[in-house]
């Protein structure tokens, strides 16, 4: 509506300008051309015209001459007006070319074209931002592939090394052989995790995903999730404190929603300090249900809170290599939540880091 008002104002100014030009042309004609033609029939000019044999022509065709002169002046005025507005089109065309330039130089147009200038600069900035984000995403993806390729080599080398020791060391004590087998198995499992990360990267595309909606018992889903994570929590000396309201239900795709919460809880486990507790809360407020995961760990810088939901973004390369993260978990969670019509946000401070998912609650009958 605002843009419509702006362009209506521009149209009004252009219309007024055309009317003024026409008025000036008519005034100049009657003050100039008409008086000039009348002067031709006065004594001095009439004698000159008579001597040249033109007097009778001017006398008999006075109306025609006035009409021709008026039309000529009017055409000249129209030409000048059209020329001015055609310059507007030329300026806009050149400005459109500047939109594609990847520089910070703003587009400058005539004051009459201020609405076009504003919108073209907005478009230019949006295109520059998208191009920057695309380059950043591609660079993060390339860096991630390099990191994972390097990480693949490390456990593979260990697996080969320990298997070689087991093969060549026929006289190894049973306890040492068991130790080597345990290390080999751990390295092989790590290798499997990294290979899964590569598969995750290649198939990460949620644009065409279809949700299979059904009534989901959210309370049961979250309680089961906390139970399933018990071995991983115990391994890292963590506990999970749940405060889940009974009877919570949502209409959602159960598999995809479970993946959201799995990613968020796994993220909390990966970045929690040993000996701390992860708080899993869920409650209904009005027509929304909120599910939050709070953990104690290193705070996320405020300027990176939005970036952590981008594909292939890793807050810290060293920590991500340790945990095997590809920078996809939070991005996947965000897109799945938004497909359900919900929102996800993060907050972080020295005391805790919390991720909160907000979903639409079913209408209570």
C-alpha positions, 0 to 999 in steps of 0.5 A, a space after each residue: 500500500 505504501 509503494 502504491 501511494 509513492 508511485 501515485 504521487 509520482 504519477 500526479 507530479 508527472 501529470 501536473 507537469 504535462 498540464 503546466 507544459 501544455 498551458 505554457 505552450 498555449 500561453 506562448 502561442 497566443 502571446 507570441 505566434 498569434 500576435 506575430 501573425 496579426 502584426 503581419 497584417 499591419 501597415 509596415 508588414 502588410 506593405 512588405 508582404 504585398 511587395 513580395 506577393 504574399 499578402 493575399 496568401 496570408 490574408 486568405 489562410 490566416 486560420 490555417 497558418 495559426 493552426 499550423 503554427 500552434 500544432 508545430 509549437 505543441 509538437 515541440 513541447 510534447 517532444 521535450 516532455 517525452 524526451 525528459 520522460 524517456 531519459 527517466 527510462 534510460 536512467 532506470 535501465 542503467 540502474 537495473 544494470 547496476 543492480 547486478 554489480 557486486 559492489 557497495 556503490 549505491 544507485 543514484 537517480 533523479 529526485 523524481 525517481 526516488 521510489 525507483 532508487 529506493 527499491 532498486 537499492 533494496 534489490 541490489 542489497 538483497 542480491 548481494 546478501 544472497 550471493 554472500 550467503 551462497 558463497 559462505 555456505 559453499 565455502 563451509 561445505 567445502 571446508 567441511 568435506 576437507 575436515 571430514 576427509 582428514 578425519 576419515 584418514 585418522 581412524 582408518 589408519 588406526 584400524 589398519 595399524 591395530 589390525 596389523 598388530 593383531 595379525 602379526 602378533 600371534 603371541 599377544 597376551 589375551 588382555 592386550 589382544 582384547 584391548 587392541 580389538 576394543 580400540 579397533 572397534 571404537 575406531 571403526 565405529 568412528 569411521 562409520 559415523 564420519 561416513 554417515 556424515 558424508 551421506 547426510 551432506 549429499 542427501 540434505 534437501 528438505 524443500 520437497 519433503 512431504 509431511 505425514 501428519 497424525 496426532 502425536 503424543 508429545 509427552 510420550 515421545 519426549 520421555 522415550 527420547 530421554 530414556 534412549 539417551 541414558 547410555 550416552 548421558 552416562 558415558 559423558 557423566 551427564 544427567 537429564 532432568 525432565 519436566 514434561 507436562 502430561 497429556 501433551 499432543 500435537 498434530 505432526 509427522 512423528 518421525 520428523 518431529 522425533 528427529 528434531 528433538 533427537 538432534 537438539 538433545 544430541 547437541 546438548 549432550 555433545 556440548 555439555 560439561 561433564 557432571 552437569 544436567 540437561 533440562 528437558 522441559 515441555 508445557 502448553 501455554 494457550 494455543 502453543 506448546 514449547 519444548 526446551 533443551 537447556 545445558 551447561 557448557 561454553 556459551 555461544 557468542 551472541 553474534 553467532 546465535 543465528 548462524 548456528 541454524 545455517 547448513 554446514 555451520 560449525 561453531 568450533 571446528 575442533 569441537 565439531 571434529 571431536 563430536 563428529 558434527 557436520 553442521 547439519 543437525 540444527 539446520 535440519 531441526 530448524 527446517 523441519 520445525 518450520 515445515 510444521 508451522 513452528 519456530 526454533 530459537 537459541 539463547 546462550 549466556 555463561 550460565 546455560 545454553 537453551 534451544 526452544 521449539 514452539 509448536 501449534 497446539 491442537 484446539 481443545 474441545 
